[in-house]
Amino acid sequence: MVISGLSLLIGFLTRPAALVGALIGLSSLFTSIPRPPGDLPEARMTAALTAVIAIAVLCLGPGALSLDARLFGRREIVIPSRSPDSRPKS
């Protein structure tokens, strides 16, 4: 989990690191290992929040200032403008 978190922090291999983080968060939610007696109920909520954030990063991908963007280039969605001549005539 530490390696996954550091990878997400610097933006290196963002999607695989987010996938690992989401799997670890989800597995800690549904584990059958008994928890210690002092374990707070908030620990489950923290695991759920970690999984949700990791899934969001997995869907969004690396940011513009990430190491992935420097190594592999930024991915931009370019929507071409529609010229007035390209409208269908009725």
Wavefront OBJ file of the C-alpha trace (Angstrom):
o trace
v 0.000 0.000 0.000
v 2.893 2.352 0.717
v 4.415 1.787 -2.729
v 1.023 2.318 -4.361
v 0.538 5.556 -2.398
v 3.984 6.875 -3.297
v 3.415 6.020 -6.939
v 0.129 7.944 -6.866
v 1.786 10.857 -5.089
v 4.430 11.377 -7.775
v 2.134 10.297 -10.598
v 4.168 7.331 -11.801
v 2.180 4.423 -13.272
v -0.957 6.085 -11.981
v -3.617 3.697 -13.233
v -1.945 0.453 -12.080
v -1.167 2.054 -8.702
v -4.775 3.216 -8.346
v -5.987 -0.271 -9.217
v -3.763 -1.788 -6.523
v -4.955 0.820 -4.005
v -8.606 0.149 -4.828
v -8.133 -3.608 -4.523
v -6.388 -3.246 -1.160
v -9.108 -0.902 0.123
v -11.903 -3.192 -1.028
v -10.209 -6.295 0.317
v -9.820 -4.685 3.735
v -13.554 -3.946 3.703
v -14.592 -7.521 2.998
v -11.911 -9.434 4.862
v -12.853 -12.198 7.291
v -9.785 -11.684 9.481
v -10.953 -10.689 12.974
v -10.171 -7.128 13.910
v -8.386 -6.190 17.141
v -10.677 -5.237 20.047
v -9.606 -1.570 19.965
v -10.426 -1.218 16.262
v -12.758 1.684 15.620
v -15.774 1.458 13.286
v -14.276 4.391 11.369
v -11.590 2.046 10.028
v -14.166 0.496 7.683
v -15.248 3.930 6.503
v -11.625 4.900 5.887
v -11.095 1.760 3.809
v -14.244 2.513 1.798
v -13.172 6.118 1.221
v -9.711 4.978 0.129
v -11.258 2.563 -2.361
v -13.605 5.223 -3.776
v -10.796 7.751 -4.217
v -8.570 5.141 -5.871
v -11.363 4.192 -8.279
v -11.853 7.880 -9.138
v -8.133 8.278 -9.868
v -8.259 5.081 -11.913
v -11.042 6.550 -14.052
v -9.493 10.026 -14.371
v -5.901 8.980 -14.981
v -2.752 10.985 -14.327
v -2.791 14.751 -14.036
v -0.980 17.310 -16.125
v 1.869 17.672 -13.617
v 2.436 13.949 -13.073
v 5.517 11.959 -13.931
v 3.402 9.946 -16.385
v 2.621 13.138 -18.296
v 6.339 13.953 -18.510
v 7.339 10.450 -19.612
v 4.479 9.510 -21.926
v 3.023 12.891 -22.902
v -0.225 14.532 -21.927
v -3.461 13.110 -23.205
v -5.809 15.845 -24.285
v -9.256 15.550 -25.758
v -9.556 17.951 -28.662
v -13.064 18.649 -29.900
v -12.905 20.161 -33.379
v -15.007 23.218 -33.928
v -17.774 22.949 -36.439
v -17.376 25.300 -39.361
v -20.477 27.048 -40.750
v -19.951 25.361 -44.137
v -20.243 21.857 -42.682
v -23.875 22.237 -41.575
v -26.330 20.073 -43.486
v -28.504 21.970 -45.966
v -32.232 21.523 -45.658
l 1 2 3 4 5 6 7 8 9 10 11 12 13 14 15 16 17 18 19 20 21 22 23 24 25 26 27 28 29 30 31 32 33 34 35 36 37 38 39 40 41 42 43 44 45 46 47 48 49 50 51 52 53 54 55 56 57 58 59 60 61 62 63 64 65 66 67 68 69 70 71 72 73 74 75 76 77 78 79 80 81 82 83 84 85 86 87 88 89 90
